Amino acid sequence: MARKQIARTTLTSLLVSGLVATAMTSWARSPMDEMPHGPGMMAPKEMGPRMPADPEAWKEQMAERQAAKLDRLEVLLQLTEAQKPAWQAFRNEWQALHEKRFEAHRAKQDAFQETDKVLERLKLRETMLQEMIEDARKERQIVESFYDQLTDAQKRIFDQEFMPKRGEHRKPKHR
């Protein structure tokens, strides 16, 4: 009977030790959690996927993704021969704008990392945001010039597929 009591006590202490170790592991904070992040900045866990170390590989990956998205949209729109020149102009302008944006953003990010002065970083951030607004205006103009060439049915497809609302990716409502 004493052996059973010792075995039960040993088993209980092993279980309690395991539970405590598991709880401590899940509650442990990483050093990244302790890093300061200022107003308007995301905590490291909220940042999502990071840019690969090789910016050229990242640029190529993004260009491939953009091209695949546009290829898919072209198939879905079932463009007429009369619409194809407008599509090609739209596609070329869209891709050129995004390539320019990537290069400009990368240069600003490099400058941001190189300065130790908070006011310089804030000025760079402000410049980046102003450029993003200007790029958004250019995007709208590029889309408007093509969008006017579409039929009502094609516009519904374009609306759904080109810039879907959050959570509405790949939900074809137009079929």
Secondary structure, 3 states (H helix, E strand, C coil): CHHHHHHHHHHHHHHHHHHHHHHHHHHCCCHHHHCCCCCCCCCHHHCCCCCCCCHHHHHHHHHHHHHHHHHHHHHHHCCCCCCHHHHHHHHHHHHHHHHHHHHHHHHHHHHHHHCCCHHHHHHHHHHHHHHHHHHHHHHHHHHHHHHCCCCHHHHHHHHHHHCCCCCCCCCCCCC
